[in-house]
Amino acid sequence: MTKQNVLVQKPRAGPDRYICSISNKKVLKEEVDVNGAGEIIGSWVDRLRASSPTHIKSSTPSSLTNMVHLPSAMKMFNQIMDESKGKQIVMFLDYDGTLSPIVDDPDRAFISHKMRTTVKKLARCFPTAIVSGRCMDKVYSFVKLAEIYYAGSHGMDIREPAKGTKYKKGSHAGILFQPASEYLPMIDKVYNELVEKTKLTPGAKIENNKFCASVHFRSVDEKKWTELAHQVKSVLKNYPELRVTQGRKVLEIRPPINWDKGKALEFLLESLGFANCNDVFPIYMGDDRTDEDAFKVLRERGQGIGILVSKYPKETSASYSLQEPSEVMDFLQRLVHWKRVPYVGQTPM
């Protein structure tokens, strides 16, 4: 892969250190080489099988020895709140599998009315962001809340609350951060070619997430995965500079820049004025391997916690776990109640 220099395009003011060129020097651990030799395809399909929830559920205890069993964030709630004492909590939430259940049709991953209400209340108490691999506009169409930050396409499309926010400490206003704008035409071309190439594979769904193209194979028969892999390879051989990463039953074709959910988390913290502060406590909740970049950032910063949303043990850099979106909602509701207790009898924040 050749080195690509990508100019960060930022129409409005933002943290100055991000207005620079980004070099693609990092290859993610989970990146898939679909442009290599044929045996790479077989290896990739094996990895897809190994990472599927069905495989994990049926695995023997000995095969799970490297997996992490995390303490429940609900059971450890009081301890987490003790850790955050005297600090500003900032909430970061993945969408699919965290705020909404995983479904076969990604266009029907609707958030419940109760969860939406919970997130709305959460945003009144803490600065809140949704960080998703989805197109930012798609996530907004699901959530429909104007008081939160949105970071779509794995953080390659970041926008601040339309209603503004009282928590912002810095002077930067109207964030619109799109570090991979020059790749939009290429991603559109790849999306259209993938749609055409995979149209005869039952269950395959190609989603245009603006700054990345997603190949969903949740509804594809496992016997067809190798065929689908070759279809993806046949398209991407003409775009060797693009990266391919793997999520939960999805492949993400991304621009070749060093940017991920961890970088998005750091960018948002800096935008809020918490870049070099000791009095901030970020909480990131996510279910996908792409969320691991954010979990790792929190561990490296030594601030805040990562909460993995999963019913099964996984290799992770998170500190706590919740099993499913219903538990996420319970945790968020408890957090809102904890914040509002001191204000009983007064107007809530």
C-alpha positions as CSV (number, residue, x, y, z in Angstrom):
1,M,0.0,0.0,0.0
2,T,1.4,3.4,-0.9
3,K,1.6,6.3,1.4
4,Q,-1.3,8.6,1.0
5,N,-1.3,12.2,2.2
6,V,-4.8,13.5,3.0
7,L,-5.6,17.1,3.7
8,V,-8.0,17.6,6.6
9,Q,-10.8,19.7,5.2
10,K,-12.5,21.6,7.9
11,P,-14.9,24.4,6.8
12,R,-15.3,25.8,10.3
13,A,-12.8,26.4,13.1
14,G,-11.8,23.5,15.3
15,P,-8.9,22.2,17.3
16,D,-5.8,23.6,15.5
17,R,-3.7,20.4,15.7
18,Y,-6.2,18.6,13.5
19,I,-5.8,21.1,10.6
20,C,-2.9,19.3,9.1
21,S,-2.0,16.4,6.7
22,I,-2.5,12.9,7.9
23,S,-0.3,10.1,6.7
24,N,-1.4,6.5,6.4
25,K,1.3,4.8,8.5
26,K,-0.9,2.6,10.6
27,V,-2.5,-0.6,9.6
28,L,-5.2,-1.8,12.0
29,K,-4.9,-5.2,13.6
30,E,-8.2,-6.2,12.1
31,E,-7.6,-4.9,8.6
32,V,-8.2,-7.4,5.9
33,D,-6.0,-7.7,2.8
34,V,-8.3,-8.6,0.0
35,N,-5.8,-7.5,-2.7
36,G,-3.3,-10.2,-1.7
37,A,-2.9,-13.8,-2.8
38,G,-5.8,-16.2,-3.1
39,E,-5.1,-17.9,0.2
40,I,-5.8,-14.6,2.0
41,I,-9.5,-15.0,1.1
42,G,-9.7,-18.4,2.8
43,S,-7.9,-17.0,5.9
44,W,-10.3,-14.1,5.9
45,V,-13.4,-16.3,5.7
46,D,-12.0,-18.3,8.6
47,R,-11.8,-15.1,10.6
48,L,-15.3,-14.2,9.8
49,R,-16.6,-17.5,11.1
50,A,-14.4,-17.3,14.2
51,S,-15.8,-13.8,15.0
52,S,-19.5,-14.6,14.5
53,P,-21.6,-14.7,17.7
54,T,-22.9,-18.2,16.8
55,H,-19.3,-19.5,16.7
56,I,-18.4,-17.9,20.0
57,K,-21.6,-19.2,21.7
58,S,-20.8,-22.8,20.6
59,S,-17.0,-22.6,21.5
60,T,-15.6,-24.9,24.1
61,P,-14.3,-23.4,27.4
62,S,-10.7,-24.1,26.3
63,S,-11.1,-22.0,23.2
64,L,-12.2,-19.0,25.3
65,T,-9.1,-18.9,27.5
66,N,-7.9,-15.7,25.9
67,M,-11.3,-14.0,26.1
68,V,-11.9,-11.4,28.8
69,H,-14.7,-11.8,31.3
70,L,-15.5,-8.3,32.4
71,P,-17.3,-7.2,35.6
72,S,-20.8,-5.8,35.0
73,A,-21.0,-2.1,34.7
74,M,-24.4,-2.2,36.5
75,K,-23.1,-4.2,39.4
76,M,-20.1,-1.9,39.7
77,F,-22.1,1.3,39.1
78,N,-21.3,2.8,42.5
79,Q,-17.6,2.2,42.1
80,I,-17.6,3.8,38.7
81,M,-19.3,6.9,40.1
82,D,-16.7,7.0,42.9
83,E,-14.0,7.0,40.1
84,S,-15.8,10.0,38.4
85,K,-16.1,12.0,41.6
86,G,-15.2,15.7,41.0
87,K,-14.8,15.1,37.2
88,Q,-16.9,16.0,34.2
89,I,-18.5,12.9,32.7
90,V,-18.6,12.9,28.9
91,M,-20.6,10.1,27.2
92,F,-19.7,8.4,24.0
93,L,-22.2,5.8,22.6
94,D,-22.0,3.4,19.6
95,Y,-25.3,3.0,17.8
96,D,-25.8,-0.5,16.4
97,G,-25.8,-3.2,19.1
98,T,-25.5,-0.5,21.8
99,L,-28.5,1.9,21.4
100,S,-30.4,-0.4,19.0
101,P,-30.4,-4.2,18.7
102,I,-28.5,-5.9,15.9
103,V,-31.0,-6.8,13.1
104,D,-30.7,-8.6,9.8
105,D,-31.7,-5.5,7.8
106,P,-29.4,-2.5,8.8
107,D,-32.1,-0.1,7.4
108,R,-34.4,-1.3,10.2
109,A,-32.1,-0.8,13.2
110,F,-34.5,1.5,14.9
111,I,-33.9,3.0,18.3
112,S,-36.9,2.5,20.7
113,H,-38.9,5.5,21.9
114,K,-37.8,4.7,25.5
115,M,-34.1,4.6,24.5
116,R,-34.4,7.9,22.6
117,T,-36.0,9.5,25.6
118,T,-33.2,8.1,27.8
119,V,-30.5,9.5,25.6
120,K,-32.3,12.9,25.5
121,K,-32.3,13.0,29.3
122,L,-28.7,11.9,29.3
123,A,-27.7,14.8,27.0
124,R,-29.3,17.3,29.5
125,C,-26.9,16.0,32.2
126,F,-23.7,15.3,30.3
127,P,-22.1,16.2,26.9
128,T,-23.1,13.2,24.8
129,A,-21.9,11.9,21.4
130,I,-22.9,9.0,19.2
131,V,-19.9,7.5,17.4
132,S,-20.9,5.1,14.7
133,G,-19.6,3.4,11.5
134,R,-22.9,4.4,9.9
135,C,-23.3,7.5,7.8
136,M,-23.9,10.5,10.1
137,D,-27.1,11.4,8.4
138,K,-28.5,7.9,8.7
139,V,-27.8,7.8,12.4
140,Y,-29.4,11.2,12.9
141,S,-32.5,9.9,10.9
142,F,-32.8,7.1,13.5
143,V,-32.1,9.1,16.7
144,K,-33.6,12.5,15.8
145,L,-32.0,14.4,18.7
146,A,-30.5,17.8,18.0
147,E,-28.8,18.1,21.4
148,I,-26.0,15.6,20.9
149,Y,-22.8,15.3,18.9
150,Y,-22.7,12.9,16.0
151,A,-19.6,11.2,14.6
152,G,-20.5,9.1,11.6
153,S,-18.4,7.0,9.3
154,H,-16.1,5.9,12.1
155,G,-15.5,9.5,13.1
156,M,-14.8,10.8,9.6
157,D,-17.9,13.1,9.7
158,I,-18.2,14.9,13.1
159,R,-20.8,17.6,13.9
160,E,-21.8,19.3,17.0
161,P,-25.3,19.7,18.5
162,A,-27.6,21.7,16.3
163,K,-29.1,23.3,19.4
164,G,-25.6,24.1,20.8
165,T,-24.3,22.8,24.1
166,K,-23.8,24.4,27.5
167,Y,-20.9,22.1,28.3
168,K,-18.5,23.3,25.8
169,K,-15.5,24.9,27.5
170,G,-13.4,25.8,24.4
171,S,-14.0,28.6,21.9
172,H,-14.4,26.4,18.8
173,A,-17.9,26.6,17.4
174,G,-19.9,24.8,14.7
175,I,-17.6,21.7,14.3
176,L,-17.7,20.1,10.9
177,F,-14.8,17.7,10.6
178,Q,-14.4,15.6,7.5
179,P,-10.7,14.5,7.1
180,A,-11.4,12.3,4.0
181,S,-13.6,14.5,1.8
182,E,-11.4,14.0,-1.3
183,Y,-12.3,10.3,-1.2
184,L,-16.0,10.8,-1.5
185,P,-16.1,10.2,-5.3
186,M,-14.0,7.1,-5.0
187,I,-16.2,5.6,-2.2
188,D,-19.3,6.3,-4.3
189,K,-17.8,4.4,-7.2
190,V,-16.8,1.5,-5.0
191,Y,-20.3,1.4,-3.5
192,N,-22.0,1.3,-7.0
193,E,-19.6,-1.4,-8.2
194,L,-20.1,-3.5,-5.1
195,V,-23.9,-3.3,-5.5
196,E,-23.6,-4.5,-9.1
197,K,-21.1,-7.2,-8.3
198,T,-22.9,-8.7,-5.3
199,K,-26.5,-8.5,-6.6
200,L,-26.7,-12.2,-7.3
201,T,-25.5,-13.2,-3.8
202,P,-28.7,-13.7,-1.7
203,G,-28.7,-11.7,1.6
204,A,-25.7,-9.4,0.7
205,K,-26.4,-5.8,1.4
206,I,-24.2,-2.9,0.4
207,E,-24.6,0.3,2.4
208,N,-23.2,3.7,1.4
209,N,-22.0,5.3,4.7
210,K,-20.7,8.4,2.9
211,F,-17.0,8.0,3.9
212,C,-17.0,4.2,3.8
213,A,-18.9,1.5,2.0
214,S,-20.2,-1.4,4.1
215,V,-20.7,-4.9,2.9
216,H,-23.3,-6.6,5.3
217,F,-23.3,-10.4,5.2
218,R,-25.4,-11.2,8.3
219,S,-28.1,-12.6,6.0
220,V,-25.7,-14.4,3.6
221,D,-25.5,-18.2,3.9
222,E,-22.1,-19.1,5.4
223,K,-21.5,-21.3,2.4
224,K,-21.6,-18.2,0.2
225,W,-19.0,-16.2,2.2
226,T,-16.1,-17.3,0.1
227,E,-17.9,-16.3,-3.0
228,L,-18.8,-12.9,-1.5
229,A,-15.1,-12.4,-0.5
230,H,-14.0,-13.0,-4.1
231,Q,-16.7,-10.5,-5.3
232,V,-15.4,-7.8,-2.9
233,K,-11.8,-8.6,-4.0
234,S,-12.6,-8.2,-7.7
235,V,-13.9,-4.7,-7.1
236,L,-11.2,-3.5,-4.7
237,K,-8.3,-4.8,-6.9
238,N,-8.8,-1.5,-8.8
239,Y,-8.6,0.5,-5.6
240,P,-5.5,-0.8,-3.8
241,E,-5.2,2.4,-1.7
242,L,-8.4,1.7,0.2
243,R,-8.5,-0.1,3.5
244,V,-10.9,-3.0,4.5
245,T,-11.7,-3.6,8.1
246,Q,-14.1,-6.1,9.7
247,G,-16.9,-5.5,12.1
248,R,-19.9,-7.6,13.3
249,K,-21.0,-9.5,10.1
250,V,-19.8,-6.5,8.0
251,L,-16.8,-5.4,6.0
252,E,-16.0,-1.7,5.9
253,I,-14.2,-0.2,2.9
254,R,-12.5,3.0,4.1
255,P,-10.2,5.8,2.9
256,P,-6.5,5.2,3.6
257,I,-6.2,7.7,6.5
258,N,-5.1,7.1,10.1
259,W,-8.5,7.9,11.6
260,D,-10.9,5.8,13.7
261,K,-13.3,6.0,16.6
262,G,-10.4,6.5,19.1
263,K,-9.2,9.5,17.1
264,A,-12.8,10.8,17.0
265,L,-13.1,10.5,20.8
266,E,-9.9,12.5,21.2
267,F,-11.1,15.1,18.7
268,L,-14.4,15.6,20.6
269,L,-12.7,15.8,24.0
270,E,-10.4,18.6,22.6
271,S,-13.4,20.3,21.0
272,L,-15.1,20.4,24.4
273,G,-12.0,21.8,26.0
274,F,-10.8,18.7,27.8
275,A,-7.7,17.9,25.8
276,N,-5.2,18.2,28.7
277,C,-7.5,18.2,31.7
278,N,-7.5,15.9,34.7
279,D,-11.1,16.7,35.6
280,V,-12.8,14.8,32.8
281,F,-14.2,11.2,32.9
282,P,-15.1,9.9,29.4
283,I,-17.3,6.8,29.3
284,Y,-17.4,5.0,26.0
285,M,-20.0,2.2,25.3
286,G,-19.8,0.0,22.2
287,D,-20.2,-3.6,21.0
288,D,-18.0,-3.8,17.9
289,R,-14.3,-4.4,17.3
290,T,-14.1,-0.9,15.8
291,D,-14.9,0.4,19.2
292,E,-11.7,-1.1,20.5
293,D,-9.8,1.9,19.2
294,A,-11.8,4.1,21.6
295,F,-11.3,1.7,24.5
296,K,-7.6,1.7,23.9
297,V,-7.4,5.5,23.9
298,L,-9.1,5.6,27.3
299,R,-6.7,3.1,28.7
300,E,-3.7,5.0,27.3
301,R,-5.0,8.3,28.7
302,G,-5.7,6.7,32.1
303,Q,-9.0,8.5,32.1
304,G,-12.6,7.2,32.1
305,I,-13.7,3.7,31.2
306,G,-14.8,1.6,28.3
307,I,-17.9,-0.5,28.5
308,L,-18.2,-3.5,26.1
309,V,-21.8,-4.4,25.1
310,S,-21.7,-8.2,24.6
311,K,-23.3,-11.4,25.9
312,Y,-20.1,-13.3,25.2
313,P,-16.5,-12.9,26.5
314,K,-14.2,-11.2,24.0
315,E,-10.6,-9.9,23.7
316,T,-11.1,-6.3,24.6
317,S,-9.5,-3.2,26.1
318,A,-12.8,-2.3,27.9
319,S,-13.0,-2.3,31.7
320,Y,-16.6,-3.3,32.2
321,S,-19.5,-4.9,30.3
322,L,-23.2,-4.8,29.7
323,Q,-25.0,-7.6,27.9
324,E,-27.4,-5.9,25.5
325,P,-29.1,-2.6,24.7
326,S,-31.7,-3.1,27.4
327,E,-28.9,-3.1,30.0
328,V,-27.3,-0.1,28.3
329,M,-30.6,1.8,28.8
330,D,-30.8,0.7,32.4
331,F,-27.3,2.0,33.0
332,L,-28.0,5.3,31.3
333,Q,-31.2,5.8,33.3
334,R,-29.4,5.1,36.5
335,L,-26.7,7.6,35.5
336,V,-29.3,10.3,34.8
337,H,-30.9,9.6,38.2
338,W,-27.5,9.7,39.9
339,K,-26.8,13.1,38.3
340,R,-30.2,14.6,39.2
341,V,-30.4,13.4,42.8
342,P,-28.6,16.6,44.1
343,Y,-31.2,18.6,42.2
344,V,-34.3,17.2,43.6
345,G,-36.9,19.9,44.0
346,Q,-35.0,22.1,41.5
347,T,-35.1,22.5,37.8
348,P,-33.1,19.5,36.3
349,M,-30.0,20.3,34.3
